[in-house]
């Protein structure tokens, strides 16, 4: 049923026109559901049009006409505004009888009705919009809007201003219910949010909207309520629950609030909401959380640690105190692990020590990865802690060189034949682990020294477990420390390879050479290794030695061959490293004669017994010229193995004793190894190694100083010291007094001199 | 060039004086030996065991203790404008007065003493000689600067300290730095200027530690009393 239409008004009568329009608008506003027929609609539209154009027709003067149109448009605009204010006043009055959810329902119903009507009315007044309003706006008039916007402005100023607080109270009550676990009608809040957003009008540019209204009237109270709610909740929760539980709660709440944004809030609030929640849930309780860090570490609660990390990583400077605690904790754990090993006394295996270091590293490395997201700052803390306990702990109390020494020994035990790591892949894995510890070692030069000594032995005695493993280890060291660090190690390998070829050509040479039958019969099956003096960490023998004639002949023959090939080279025989096998044909109680594996020194002693069954100590000493330090322990080995017997019986080898060949020698094995390293030798070797390290460090420091000064010519003393530290620290951590001492030494040698003002100058 | 212009002393007059003190004009026409030097120093009223004597050696660039060369003698005196023995004596007296009060002059003479006192063929000063020279330079009676203060017998402790570590020969750097150190000690006897990482020679670093310990002990002893 279409409403009855009043008669079309006179176009230049404002009162009549407005009355006509008002009744039409009223219909749109209140009874839109009943519909507005096209005819009515057109009549209303025409009335606006006619009114606005009426004076143009009457006066016929362009300027006046325009002014007239202005005035009349303004009247209409004002009337509409007044009508809306009146209408909204009525709406407000109605609203006062609603509260809470009912109010929200009411608000949304009215809003929806009002905005729908606004669209139609806007349409009816299009002519006004297009001419009068446009001109006003173009002329920069404030507070003139298109008709739709006028509706919003009126809503905002005449209704919203009066009810928003009550509406927000209702919204916040709903949210609180939801936070308390009740189910609510979310869509209602979503609509409210949208309506608040719609009211954000940009006064400067009506085509744009702003979030001002939403921000001040929705977001602000929402955030404040959130803060209060969680302040209260967390305070209570913490009082009644453990920190671990609280962290779970806090994390769940943070997730929940994040989801809430997506459900019914405007994304603009997301950042502030998160910040508010973090502030109340995390920052406010950060001390409490941090206090729990140590207990969690102690109990290895990885999941809870991860949660704490996640929470504290989201607030400013949240993690710094944890890093410090973590570092201290790891260091303590490392030191404790070492203490345990140290409690074993002197006799622990290097493996035990290295395993102890590794186990701590592995444990906390995985914690950093799993719980702390592998974050680089925690990795740094871990590294700092490891460096501390690897270099400074109970076992290396006497000096930080103990760790590299033990690590090198452990490596040797793995790479030497007879090691327990059977699988190649397993061995490789262990080498990787060794590098983990190696990375933390400050005295890398010490490792190098010991490693090269032991490598030399493995190579000379052909006792490497595998060439691949050796190569792999060297390439790892090279990768970590550079070419220079492994240069000599690689040259040692080369020497061994070259020696193999050399022995092959020696065999050929031997076959072609003219040896008489007697010589051929006495030919000793031999193998030679030529080791470059500069690359091998080997010393000349510590004792004189007259080799047995058979050996001397063999050696001379090889020397002849070698000097033919390489004129002018010098060969030094390292008897202490030579070894061989001899057959004990004199023992008749076996079918196959025993073979003794002996050192060359031992060979020299035993072969004497070919001439005589009984020899005195002075006889042996005179014939071999071995010093007692070498001779005595070797004789003891023979006595212990019962190859020789001593008289007087039970005495220790010495000038008064006599030795007799034991024809009744017996052993379960056919091959008997008598070439056992003497304890005292090992000790001397270690001491020697430490001594050469000191020497090498002095050289390294001095060459660094000279190198720096040569390129800089002049430099402050302090800077020079710093530069030296910088250049040398990859090998070992230099002490300032040592650097100064070497600067002084170079001054004395006139490489450098002191100028005034603590400057050092290079003397060319 | 500068000296020649400034002095304007005719070379012949100086050569004549130099010639008077030569010992063997035939064998060594351009050198004055020990006897001549002693006679000459006596004539210009300089004693052999005072700092002024070393200042003269520095002025005339003596190659070693008690020797002068013609070149050094002539150049040295020409630069001062002295052409008679009387003027030279006056100049020596002037030096005597200036040495304790003019640090630059003092340092120049002190540093020149190191090569002067070296035993031929050696790079470092023998400990005993060094101590003798320090006693000369660092006490007032013979024209030096006092290094013992009311609170600390610096020179005595320094010598005692070096004796304790084995009377090692003194190298040039240490010799020079001791004088710098001496001045610093006067500035602040509590070593406020000293740092472990500073550029001081190791011996001086160790001495600082030694002095501190010694003072600590002294204080401890007083407390016990």
Interface residues (C-beta under 8 A of the other chain):
Chain A: X716 X717 X718 X721 X736 X737 X740 X741 X744 X747 X748 X753 X754 X758 X760
Chain B: X123 X124 X171 X172 X173 X174 X176 X177 X196 X197 X198 X199 X201 X202 X205
